[in-house]
């Protein structure tokens, strides 16, 4: 009998999970249901506000997160050959300020990431002539940048082309409601909870870990840059950094901040000013008209505030202990895009094992 699956959530995790599940077993009848769909802009819909790129946040000892992030790197390199995806390869340069470098004993090993032998063309940058003023150390590698409006629509179209259905719904308050939302009208055999930041507002299941939003603010600008750039280590501003991601279609995303405790989701104009000042200091070509006809000032299309869906202890990817038909895939924090294929693959394996041992 065909397994009827409902995936709740149409962010990058929900769409990727539905697509990977269908590719794993074309006989699955999959319905994606969500309050927001690609094309929407809403503070509760995180995926459209992402940068997005691949730059794993895993520490050298966090093997679990490393394994979740690894598949995404190679998949996005592959997708860079698909013009419809909005993914492209560009050099990623990561810098450390003198202040930050001094705070850790000027030891380069403390800043070299776990993926130095995993990504393509990794190298350290230690020669002062190759570093911007105020920067003590850096590294670079072949990175990827994902234009999220294009990529989310690409995922949506891939799902539709694969035979998955998509339906816009009102918000659900209880995950049990999702079992009645399959396109066939019959009760779903499996529900995937990919609700991201809304997971802590839905009842009907338990989570012993804290789910919480982390505020981010980015600028979408028309200015162009030569490569990805990130800078860490701004005194007295531990929750701020600079990251700049040039997009395939032109322009950049510039951020940012990681604010766990915040009073408002309104745009912080002072933060916007700091972001612009940092970008001008470390990536001066963005206002150089000789580079890709850049405007002589930062030309902002939109300032965006988003809420990253963090979960204490990391993402939840598991079968629910109380409801055998329910599978969870949420809590990716700021790593939803880079972890999307690893997280989805892990969940697909769990569902495949469950289906193989079940009779619907």
C-alpha positions in Angstrom: 0.0 0.0 0.0 1.2 3.5 -0.8 2.4 5.5 2.2 0.6 8.8 2.6 2.9 11.5 4.0 2.2 15.0 5.1 5.2 17.4 5.5 4.3 20.4 7.7 6.4 23.4 6.7 7.6 24.8 3.4 10.9 26.3 4.4 14.2 24.9 3.1 14.0 21.9 5.5 10.5 21.0 4.7 10.9 21.3 1.0 14.2 19.4 0.9 12.8 16.6 3.1 9.8 16.2 0.9 11.9 16.1 -2.2 14.4 13.7 -0.9 11.7 11.4 0.5 10.0 11.3 -2.9 13.3 10.6 -4.7 14.0 7.8 -2.2 10.6 6.2 -2.9 8.5 7.5 -5.8 5.5 5.5 -4.5 5.1 7.8 -1.5 2.2 10.1 -1.8 3.5 13.3 -0.3 1.6 16.5 0.6 3.4 19.6 1.7 1.2 21.8 3.8 2.3 25.2 5.2 1.0 28.6 6.4 3.7 30.3 4.3 5.0 29.3 0.9 8.0 30.5 -1.3 7.3 34.0 -2.4 5.9 35.1 1.0 7.8 37.5 3.3 6.8 37.2 7.0 8.8 37.3 10.2 7.5 33.8 11.1 8.8 32.3 7.8 12.6 32.2 8.3 13.9 30.7 5.0 13.4 33.8 2.8 15.6 35.9 5.1 18.7 33.8 5.0 22.1 34.7 3.5 22.6 31.9 2.5 25.9 30.0 2.1 27.9 26.9 3.2 30.2 27.7 6.2 29.7 25.1 8.8 29.3 26.3 12.4 30.4 22.9 13.8 33.3 22.9 16.3 36.2 20.5 15.8 34.6 18.2 18.4 31.0 18.4 17.1 31.1 15.4 14.8 27.3 15.1 14.7 26.9 18.6 13.2 29.8 18.0 10.9 28.2 15.0 9.5 24.9 16.9 8.9 26.7 19.7 7.2 29.0 17.6 4.9 26.4 16.5 2.3 25.2 20.1 1.7 28.6 21.3 0.6 28.9 18.8 -2.3 25.3 19.0 -3.2 25.4 22.8 -3.6 28.6 22.5 -5.6 26.6 20.2 -7.9 23.6 22.5 -8.0 25.9 25.4 -9.1 25.8 23.7 -12.5 22.0 24.0 -12.6 21.1 27.6 -13.7 17.6 27.4 -12.3 18.9 26.8 -8.7 20.3 30.2 -8.0 23.5 28.6 -6.5 27.0 29.6 -7.5 30.6 29.0 -6.5 32.6 31.9 -5.1 35.7 32.2 -2.9 34.9 32.4 0.8 37.3 34.6 2.8 37.0 34.5 6.6 39.0 37.1 8.6 39.8 37.6 12.3 40.4 41.0 13.8 43.6 41.8 15.7 41.5 42.1 18.9 40.0 38.6 18.5 43.4 37.1 17.5 45.1 38.6 20.5 42.3 37.3 22.8 43.2 33.7 21.9 47.0 34.0 22.2 47.6 34.7 18.5 47.3 31.0 17.8 46.1 30.4 14.2 45.1 26.8 15.1 42.3 28.2 17.2 40.7 29.7 14.2 41.3 27.1 11.5 38.0 25.2 11.0 37.3 21.5 11.1 36.6 21.5 7.3 40.1 22.6 6.2 40.7 19.1 4.7 37.1 18.7 3.5 36.4 21.7 1.3 38.0 22.6 -2.0 41.1 24.8 -2.2 41.4 25.7 1.5 44.3 27.9 2.5 45.3 30.1 5.4 46.0 33.8 4.9 48.7 35.0 7.2 50.8 37.4 5.1 50.0 40.9 6.2 50.1 42.1 2.6 47.2 39.9 1.8 45.1 41.0 4.8 42.9 44.1 5.2 43.9 46.7 7.8 43.1 45.5 11.3 42.9 41.9 10.3 45.4 39.5 11.9 44.5 36.1 10.3 42.3 34.6 7.7 41.5 31.6 5.5 39.8 31.0 2.2 38.1 28.1 0.3 35.8 27.5 -2.6 32.4 28.4 -1.1 28.8 28.6 -2.4 26.2 31.3 -2.1 22.5 30.5 -2.5 20.1 33.1 -3.7 17.2 32.1 -1.5 14.2 33.5 -3.4 15.4 31.6 -6.5 16.4 28.5 -4.6 13.2 28.2 -2.6 11.1 28.4 -5.8 13.5 25.9 -7.4 12.8 23.4 -4.6 9.1 24.1 -4.9 9.1 23.4 -8.6 11.2 20.3 -8.1 8.7 19.0 -5.6 5.8 19.7 -8.0 7.6 18.1 -10.9 8.3 15.0 -8.8 4.6 14.6 -8.0 4.4 16.1 -4.5 1.4 18.3 -3.8 1.6 21.7 -2.1 -1.2 23.3 -0.2 -1.4 26.6 1.7 -3.2 26.2 5.0 -4.2 28.1 8.1 -1.9 27.7 11.1 -2.4 24.4 13.0 -2.3 24.4 16.8 -1.9 20.7 17.3 0.3 18.4 15.2 -2.4 15.8 15.2 -4.4 18.0 12.9 -1.8 17.4 10.2 -2.9 13.8 9.8 -6.1 15.0 8.2 -4.4 17.3 5.7 -3.3 14.8 3.0 -4.4 15.7 -0.5 -6.2 12.4 -0.8 -8.6 13.3 2.1 -7.5 10.1 3.8 -5.6 10.1 7.1 -1.8 10.4 6.6 0.4 7.4 7.6 3.3 9.7 8.3 3.7 13.3 9.4 6.9 15.2 9.2 7.2 18.1 11.5 9.4 20.7 9.7 7.8 23.7 11.3 11.1 25.4 12.2 10.6 28.4 14.6 6.9 27.6 15.0 7.6 24.2 16.6 7.4 25.6 20.1 3.9 26.9 19.4 2.4 23.6 18.3 1.1 21.1 20.9 0.5 17.4 20.5 4.1 16.3 21.0 6.8 16.8 23.6 10.3 18.3 23.4 12.5 18.4 26.5 14.8 20.9 24.8 14.3 24.6 24.6 13.4 26.1 21.2 14.2 29.7 20.9 14.5 32.4 18.2 17.8 34.2 17.4 17.3 37.6 15.7 19.3 38.5 12.6 19.3 41.6 10.5 20.7 41.8 6.9 20.7 44.2 4.1 19.9 43.2 0.5 21.9 45.7 -1.6 22.5 46.3 -5.3 26.3 46.6 -4.8 28.6 43.8 -6.0 31.6 42.2 -4.3 34.4 40.0 -5.6 33.9 37.1 -3.1 32.2 36.1 0.2 33.7 37.9 3.2 33.2 37.4 6.9 34.9 39.2 9.8 34.7 38.2 13.5 36.0 40.0 16.5 34.4 43.4 17.1 35.2 44.7 20.7 32.2 44.8 23.1 29.9 43.5 20.4 30.3 39.7 20.7 26.9 39.1 19.1 27.8 41.0 15.9 30.0 40.2 13.0 30.3 41.1 9.3 29.3 38.7 6.6 28.8 39.6 3.0 27.6 37.2 0.3 27.5 38.2 -3.4 24.6 36.6 -5.2 24.6 35.1 -8.6 22.1 37.5 -10.1 24.0 40.5 -8.7 24.0 42.4 -5.5 24.8 41.1 -2.0 23.4 40.2 1.3 25.3 41.9 4.2 24.9 41.2 7.9 24.7 40.8 10.7 24.0 39.8 14.3 23.1 36.9 16.4 20.8 38.2 19.2 19.2 35.6 21.4 17.6 38.1 23.7 15.9 40.9 21.9 13.1 43.4 22.6 11.9 44.0 19.1 11.8 42.7 15.6 11.9 46.2 14.2 14.9 47.3 12.1 17.7 48.6 14.2 19.0 51.6 12.3 22.2 51.8 14.4 23.0 48.2 13.5 22.4 49.0 9.9 24.9 51.8 10.1 27.5 49.5 11.7 26.9 46.9 9.1 27.5 49.4 6.3 30.6 50.9 7.9 32.1 47.4 8.3 31.3 46.5 4.7 32.9 49.7 3.4 36.0 49.1 5.5 36.6 45.4 4.6 35.0 45.2 1.2 35.6 48.6 -0.4 34.9 47.5 -4.0 31.2 47.5 -3.2 31.2 51.3 -3.9 33.8 51.2 -6.6 32.1 52.1 -10.0 35.0 50.4 -11.8 33.9 47.1 -10.4 30.8 45.8 -12.2 29.4 49.4 -12.4 28.8 49.5 -8.7 26.9 52.5 -7.3 29.2 55.0 -5.4 27.2 54.3 -2.2 25.5 51.4 -0.6 22.2 51.0 -2.5 19.8 49.2 -0.2 16.9 47.2 -1.7 15.6 46.1 1.6 16.6 45.7 5.2 15.4 42.4 6.6 14.9 41.1 10.1 14.6 37.3 10.5 14.4 34.9 13.4 16.6 31.8 13.2 15.0 28.7 14.7 17.5 27.5 17.3 17.0 24.5 19.6 19.1 23.7 22.6 21.4 20.8 21.8 21.0 21.1 18.1 18.4 20.0 15.5 15.8 17.4 16.3 15.8 14.7 13.7 14.0 11.7 15.1 10.8 9.6 15.3 8.5 10.8 18.0 8.6 8.5 21.0 4.8 8.8 21.7 3.4 9.0 18.2 4.9 6.5 15.9 3.5 8.2 12.8 5.3 11.5 13.6 8.8 12.4 12.6 10.6 15.6 13.6 13.1 17.7 11.5 13.4 21.1 13.0 15.8 23.3 15.1 18.5 24.0 12.5 19.3 27.4 13.9 21.4 29.5 11.5 22.5 26.4 9.5 19.3 25.4 7.7 20.5 25.7 4.2 23.9 24.2 4.7 22.5 21.4 6.8 19.3 20.8 4.7 20.6 17.8 2.8 22.3 16.1 5.7 19.2 16.6 8.0 16.8 15.4 5.3 18.9 12.4 4.4 19.0 11.3 8.1 15.2 11.7 8.4 14.6 9.9 5.2 16.6 6.9 6.5 14.5 6.9 9.6 11.2 6.9 7.6 12.4 4.3 5.2 13.2 2.0 8.1 9.9 2.7 9.8 7.9 2.0 6.5 9.9 -1.2 6.0 8.8 -2.4 9.5 5.2 -1.2 9.2 2.0 -2.2 7.6 -0.4 0.6 6.8 
